[in-house]
């Protein structure tokens, strides 16, 4: 079995001990990303970001330092389009004011004849709420705004971790949310207006999904009163990276502020531990009941059973089927990332018009696994498997290398087989026209 992840994601993302800013004294090296999604978020190379910032250090980057801007990703016209013409429903939008999330009835209503859904965005109510100082949050834009769909897929491909994108629209001199932290890493991309940001060190390092800031309100509030790690104003084009757990708050200044929050949901070692524990259900010794009459309230009585369980777990882990567990973990993690959007009708048209010189490429961000036996090679996708004869294995290796190719470039196959394999992979959404 071979488990495949995007090539760029194989570079380890390690942590740094101290916060830095690229807009202050400690400047990083010029970007070596060269047109990548990450190069819109940071001015350092992928490797520098991985080694010095990922998971530990906030990083402030000014627009002038970035190789690429974000003008083509999102703007005020996109906000108006989404609210007034796309029929957004909750939870794809929400609104907040003075740190409190507003009831959905304040900014939604039914869609009218032929669209009787009761929670569609009501553009006039959204207008009234923004005019009254509320912040509009457009959620999951990586699922419904094409430029951000592509950008999120590319960023997840480069980092090896799932990404989501929200937009925050805050009217002048207002603050939508109180100081808080997120349980995922964040890139902030300022689109329009200016926003004053303050960041403070975590009260819990690397918080997990079940360790939200709401459970530590008093600690967060107290930490937010201390001198900040970074106190700055983001202008259009500026970018900010915040590791999960970093406490932050922001307030719009003299004009309406629009910024994108790109959430990166890191796959953690704890998630792997949970999968290991789930697999331990297969061990009869670990399924054994505790003795009758065990006093669960008495630590001295419970301690021997716990010690015996720890020893049984050690024995299980020493002989755990690592390959099988890795296969299950990989399948589970495949569900967390959405690959590059696929156009069904365009795919069918491309398959029908395919010839030996048609340029093709692997679909960006596609998570898959390759399995082989004596007769077949199988591409295992999220919810289906593409089975091909074993003589297609060299061709599959060419496909998965990532470079653009034509059917005539597929090794080990005759001309008819090359077209058959390429057509099958187009119809299965593994390949797209280059």
C-alpha positions in Angstrom: 0.0 0.0 0.0 1.1 3.6 -0.7 -0.5 6.5 1.0 -0.2 9.7 -1.1 -0.4 13.3 0.0 0.4 16.4 -2.0 4.1 16.7 -2.7 4.5 20.1 -1.0 2.8 18.8 2.1 5.6 16.3 2.7 7.9 19.1 4.0 7.6 19.1 7.8 5.9 22.0 9.5 7.8 22.6 12.7 7.4 25.1 15.5 9.3 28.2 16.6 9.6 29.4 20.2 9.3 33.1 19.9 6.9 35.5 18.2 8.3 37.8 15.5 6.9 40.3 12.9 8.2 40.8 9.4 7.0 44.4 9.6 9.4 45.2 12.6 13.0 44.5 13.5 13.1 40.8 12.8 12.5 40.5 9.0 12.4 37.1 7.3 13.9 36.3 4.0 12.2 37.2 0.7 9.5 34.9 -0.6 10.6 31.8 -2.4 7.1 30.5 -2.7 6.8 31.8 -6.3 3.1 32.0 -7.0 1.9 29.7 -4.3 -1.2 30.3 -2.2 1.1 30.7 0.9 2.9 33.5 -0.9 -0.3 35.6 -0.6 -0.2 35.1 3.2 3.5 35.4 4.2 6.6 37.0 2.6 9.0 34.2 3.7 9.5 30.9 1.9 7.5 27.7 2.7 10.5 26.2 4.5 11.1 29.3 6.6 7.4 29.5 7.6 7.4 25.8 8.5 10.6 26.0 10.6 10.1 29.4 12.3 6.4 30.2 12.6 4.0 27.3 12.0 2.2 26.5 15.3 4.2 28.9 17.5 5.0 32.4 16.3 2.6 35.1 15.1 3.8 36.7 11.9 2.8 40.2 10.6 3.5 40.8 6.9 2.8 44.2 5.1 1.3 44.3 1.6 4.5 45.7 0.1 6.5 42.6 1.2 4.2 40.1 -0.5 5.0 38.8 -4.0 1.3 38.5 -4.8 -1.7 40.6 -3.7 -5.2 39.4 -2.8 -7.2 41.8 -5.1 -8.5 39.0 -7.2 -9.8 36.9 -4.3 -12.5 39.0 -2.7 -13.8 42.6 -2.4 -16.8 44.7 -1.4 -18.6 43.8 -4.6 -18.3 40.1 -3.7 -19.9 40.8 -0.3 -22.9 42.6 -2.0 -23.2 39.7 -4.6 -23.2 37.0 -1.9 -25.8 38.8 0.3 -28.1 40.1 -2.4 -28.0 37.5 -5.2 -26.8 34.1 -4.0 -29.6 33.1 -1.7 -27.2 32.5 1.2 -28.7 30.6 4.2 -27.6 30.2 7.7 -25.1 29.1 8.8 -23.3 30.5 5.7 -23.8 33.9 7.3 -24.2 35.3 10.8 -24.0 38.7 12.5 -22.6 39.9 15.7 -22.5 43.1 17.7 -20.5 44.1 20.9 -19.3 40.5 21.3 -22.7 38.9 21.0 -24.0 36.8 18.1 -27.4 38.2 16.9 -30.5 36.1 16.4 -30.8 34.9 12.8 -34.4 36.4 12.5 -32.8 39.8 12.6 -31.1 39.4 9.2 -33.0 36.6 7.4 -36.4 35.8 6.1 -38.2 33.5 3.7 -37.2 33.6 0.0 -40.7 34.1 -1.4 -42.5 32.2 -4.1 -40.7 29.1 -5.1 -38.1 29.5 -2.4 -40.0 29.2 0.8 -36.9 28.5 2.9 -37.2 30.7 6.0 -33.5 31.5 6.7 -32.2 33.1 3.5 -30.2 36.4 3.8 -32.5 39.4 3.7 -30.3 42.1 2.1 -32.4 45.0 3.6 -32.1 43.6 7.1 -28.4 43.0 6.7 -28.1 46.6 5.6 -29.9 47.8 8.7 -27.8 45.7 11.0 -24.5 46.9 9.5 -25.7 50.5 9.6 -26.5 49.8 13.3 -22.9 48.7 14.0 -23.1 44.9 13.6 -20.4 42.8 12.0 -21.4 40.5 9.1 -19.7 37.2 8.9 -19.8 35.3 5.6 -18.9 31.7 6.5 -17.4 28.8 4.5 -16.5 30.9 1.4 -14.2 28.1 0.4 -17.4 26.4 -0.6 -19.3 29.1 -2.5 -17.0 31.8 -3.8 -15.0 30.5 -6.8 -11.7 32.4 -6.3 -11.6 31.4 -2.6 -12.6 27.8 -3.5 -9.4 27.6 -5.6 -7.3 29.5 -3.1 -8.3 27.3 -0.1 -7.7 24.1 -2.1 -4.2 25.3 -3.1 -3.3 26.4 0.5 -4.5 23.1 2.0 -2.4 21.3 -0.7 0.7 23.3 0.2 0.3 23.0 4.0 -1.1 19.4 4.2 -3.9 20.5 6.5 -7.6 21.4 5.8 -8.4 25.1 5.3 -11.6 27.1 5.5 -12.3 30.8 4.8 -14.7 33.3 6.4 -15.1 37.0 5.7 -15.7 39.6 8.4 -17.3 42.9 7.4 -17.2 45.4 10.3 -18.5 49.0 10.1 -16.5 52.0 11.2 -15.4 52.2 14.8 -17.0 48.9 15.8 -15.8 45.6 17.2 -17.7 42.4 16.3 -16.1 40.0 18.8 -14.5 40.2 22.2 -10.9 39.0 22.8 -10.8 35.3 22.1 -8.7 32.5 20.7 -9.3 30.0 18.0 -8.7 26.2 18.1 -7.2 26.3 14.6 -4.4 28.4 13.0 -5.5 31.6 11.2 -4.2 33.7 8.4 -5.9 37.2 8.4 -5.9 38.9 5.0 -7.1 42.5 5.1 -9.2 43.2 2.0 -10.6 46.8 2.5 -10.5 49.4 5.2 -8.2 49.4 8.2 -8.5 47.3 11.4 -6.7 47.7 14.7 -5.5 44.3 16.0 -4.1 43.3 19.4 -2.7 39.9 20.1 -1.7 38.2 23.4 0.0 35.0 24.3 -2.1 31.9 24.8 -3.7 30.7 28.1 -3.6 27.2 26.7 -0.9 26.1 24.2 -2.1 24.3 21.0 -5.8 24.1 22.1 -7.8 21.2 20.7 -11.3 21.4 19.3 -12.8 20.6 22.7 -10.8 23.3 24.5 -12.6 26.5 23.2 -12.0 29.9 24.6 -15.5 30.0 26.1 -14.3 27.5 28.7 -11.6 30.0 29.8 -13.3 33.3 29.6 -11.9 34.7 32.8 -8.3 33.7 31.9 -8.7 35.1 28.4 -10.1 38.4 29.7 -7.2 38.7 32.2 -4.6 37.9 29.6 -6.1 40.5 27.2 -5.3 43.2 29.9 -1.6 42.5 29.7 0.9 44.1 27.2 0.2 42.6 23.8 2.6 40.5 21.7 1.5 42.6 18.6 -0.4 45.8 18.5 -0.9 47.0 15.0 -3.2 48.3 12.3 -3.8 46.2 9.2 -4.3 48.1 5.9 -5.5 46.6 2.6 -3.2 43.8 1.5 -1.6 43.3 4.9 -1.5 39.7 6.2 -1.2 38.2 9.7 -0.6 34.7 10.8 -1.8 33.5 14.3 -1.1 30.1 15.7 -4.1 28.5 17.4 -4.5 29.6 20.9 -3.3 33.2 20.2 -5.7 35.6 21.9 -6.8 38.4 19.6 -9.3 41.1 19.1 -9.9 43.7 16.3 -11.7 46.9 15.8 -12.5 48.7 12.6 -11.2 52.3 12.3 -12.4 55.1 10.1 -14.1 53.0 7.4 -15.9 49.7 6.9 -13.3 46.9 7.3 -13.4 43.7 5.3 -11.0 40.9 6.1 -10.7 37.2 5.3 -10.0 34.8 8.0 -8.3 31.6 6.6 -8.6 28.9 9.2 -6.1 26.1 8.9 -7.3 23.0 10.9 -4.1 21.2 11.9 -4.1 17.4 12.1 -2.6 16.7 15.5 -0.9 13.9 17.2 -3.8 13.7 19.5 -6.1 12.8 16.6 -3.7 9.9 15.8 -3.9 8.8 19.4 -7.7 8.8 19.3 -7.6 6.6 16.2 -5.2 4.2 18.0 -7.6 4.0 21.0 -10.5 3.3 18.7 -8.5 0.5 17.1 -7.9 -0.9 20.6 -11.5 -2.0 20.6 -10.3 -5.1 18.7 -8.2 -6.3 21.7 -10.3 -8.7 23.9 -8.2 -7.9 27.0 -9.0 -4.2 26.8 -12.7 -5.0 26.5 -12.7 -6.9 29.8 -15.0 -5.7 32.5 -13.6 -4.4 35.8 -14.1 -6.7 38.8 -17.5 -6.9 40.4 -17.8 -4.5 43.3 -15.1 -2.2 42.2 -15.5 1.1 44.0 -15.0 3.6 41.2 -15.0 6.5 43.7 -12.0 5.1 45.6 -8.7 5.9 43.8 -6.9 3.3 45.8 -9.3 0.6 44.7 -9.4 1.8 41.1 -5.6 2.2 40.7 -4.7 -1.5 40.3 -7.3 -1.9 37.5 -6.0 1.3 35.8 -2.4 0.0 36.1 -3.4 -3.3 34.5 -5.2 -1.5 31.8 -2.2 0.6 31.0 -0.1 -2.5 30.8 -2.6 -4.2 28.5 -2.7 -1.1 26.3 1.1 -1.2 26.1 1.0 -4.8 24.9 -1.6 -3.9 22.3 0.4 -0.9 21.0 3.5 -3.0 20.7 1.7 -5.3 18.3 -0.8 -2.9 16.8 -1.3 -3.3 13.0 0.3 0.0 12.1 -0.4 -0.4 8.3 -4.1 -1.1 8.9 -4.5 1.7 11.4 -2.7 4.1 9.0 -5.1 3.1 6.3 -8.1 3.9 8.5 -6.6 7.2 9.7 -5.8 8.2 6.1 -9.4 7.5 5.0 -10.8 9.5 7.9 -8.5 12.5 7.2 -9.4 12.5 3.5 -12.8 13.7 4.5 -11.5 16.9 6.1 -10.1 18.5 2.9 -12.1 19.5 -0.2 -10.1 19.2 -3.4 -10.1 21.6 -6.3 -13.7 22.2 -7.5 -14.8 19.9 -10.3 -17.1 21.0 -13.3 -19.1 17.9 -14.1 -20.3 18.9 -17.6 -16.8 20.2 -18.6 -15.3 16.9 -17.4 -17.7 14.9 -19.5 -17.1 17.1 -22.5 -13.3 16.8 -22.0 -13.6 13.0 -21.8 -15.7 12.9 -25.0 -13.2 15.1 -26.9 -10.0 13.5 -25.5 -7.2 12.6 -27.9 -3.6 11.5 -27.5 -2.3 15.1 -27.2 -4.9 16.6 -24.9 -3.1 18.2 -21.9 -4.2 16.8 -18.5 -3.1 17.1 -14.9 -3.9 15.7 -11.5 -6.8 17.4 -9.7 -5.3 19.8 -7.1 -5.7 18.8 -3.4 -7.1 15.4 -4.2 -6.4 13.0 -1.3 -6.1 9.4 -2.5 -4.4 6.1 -1.7 -2.8 3.6 -4.1 -3.0 -0.1 -3.5 -1.5 -2.9 -5.6 -1.8 -6.7 -5.8 -0.7 -9.3 -8.3 -3.3 -8.3 -10.9 -4.6 -4.8 -10.3 -3.6 -1.3 -9.2 -6.3 0.6 -7.3 -6.8 4.3 -6.7 -8.7 4.6 -3.5 -10.7 7.9 -3.2 -13.0 9.2 -0.5 -16.0 7.2 -1.4 -15.0 4.9 -4.3 -12.2 2.9 -5.8 -10.9 3.1 -9.4 -9.5 -0.3 -10.3 -7.2 -0.7 -13.3 -5.1 -3.6 -14.6 -1.6 -3.9 -13.2 0.0 -2.9 -16.5 -1.4 0.6 -15.9 0.8 1.0 -12.8 3.6 3.0 -14.6 1.0 5.3 -16.1 -0.5 5.9 -12.6 2.9 6.9 -11.3 3.2 9.4 -14.1 -0.3 10.8 -13.3 0.5 11.2 -9.6 3.9 12.9 -10.2 1.9 16.1 -10.5 3.2 17.5 -13.8 0.9 18.1 -16.8 1.0 15.3 -19.4 -0.9 14.0 -22.4 -2.4 10.5 -22.8 0.4 9.7 -25.3 2.9 10.3 -22.4 1.6 7.4 -20.3 4.2 4.6 -20.2 3.5 0.9 -20.4 0.3 1.2 -22.4 -0.5 1.0 -26.1 -2.3 4.0 -27.7 -5.8 2.6 -27.1 -5.0 1.8 -23.5 -3.6 5.3 -22.9 -6.9 6.8 -24.0 -8.9 4.3 -22.0 -7.1 5.1 -18.8 -7.1 8.8 -19.3 -10.8 8.8 -20.1 -11.6 6.8 -17.0 -9.6 9.1 -14.7 -11.3 12.2 -16.2 -14.7 10.7 -15.6 -13.7 9.7 -12.0 -12.5 13.2 -11.3 -8.9 12.2 -10.7 -7.7 14.2 -13.7 -8.8 17.6 -15.0 -7.9 19.4 -18.3 -4.6 21.2 -17.9 
